Amino acid sequence: MPTLFLKHKVKSYDSWRPAYDRHLVARAQAGLREVGVFRDAKDSNDLLIVWTTDNLVQAKSFLNSLELKSKMKEAGVVSEPEVWFAE
């Protein structure tokens, strides 16, 4: 099963997390199932988010959507996301 990793920095984890949680339905509709949200031990605003998916095309489309980019900006994402897939 493909696994998706996304790494980015946020202005404030405490502000970002509720916005991320409100977007759960959209992620589920895109076929993403959360494995976990991990915070760097030295910088709690540096995040790694991991999901699994059965549909890479759908997941990639979601990640490239203007809606997601807008939601990330509203949530306080301050870096360009690094994204990679693994099997």
N, C-alpha and C positions, 0 to 999 in steps of 0.2 A: 504494500500500500504506500503510495507516495506521501512523503512528509514535507511540509512547507515550513521554512524558517524565515522569520522577519525580525530584523534588528533595527532599532532606531532609538533616538534620545527624545525625551519629553521635557517640557519646562518644569512640570510638577506631576509626579506619579499620582498624588492624592487628587489632583484635578483631572488627570487623564483617565484614571480607572473607571469612574462612573460613566464617562462618555463611551469608553470601550464596551462596558457592560450593556449600555443601551443599544448597541449595534449588534447584539447577539443574533437577532432574527435574520438580519441581512447576511451575516456570516454563515448561518445555517442554510439559508436559501442558496448560497453559493457553494454549498457542499463541504464547508470547512467544519471539522470537529476539533475543538481545542484540546491539546495535550497539556499546555500550561503556559503561564506568563512568568518569566524569570527576570529578576532584577540583579544587576551587577552588584557584587559584594562591596565594591569601592564607591559606586555611584548608583544610588537607587533609582535614578531617573534614566539610566541606560538599560533598555529592555530587550529581551529576546522572547518572541512569541512563537509558539510551535503549534501547528495544526496538522491533522491528517486529512486526506481527501481521496475520493474515488474518481474524481474528474478534474484532471489537470487543466483542461481547456477552460472549464467553468471557473476554477480557482484563479487562473491567470487573468481572465476577463474581469473578475471582481477586483483583483489587485490593481488593475490598470484603469479602473472606472473613475470618472470625474467625481462621482458621489463619494467614493472612499477617500480620495485625495482631499476633498472639502471637509469631510468628517475628521480626518487626521489633523488638518490645520486647526479646526475648531477645538479639538481636544488638546492642543498644545504640543503636537509633534514638532520638534525644532531641527531635525536632521533629515536628510534624504534617507529613506529606508533602504536597507540592504536586504535582498530577498534571494533565497536559494531553495532548491528542491533536492530531496534525497530519496532513495529507495531503501 
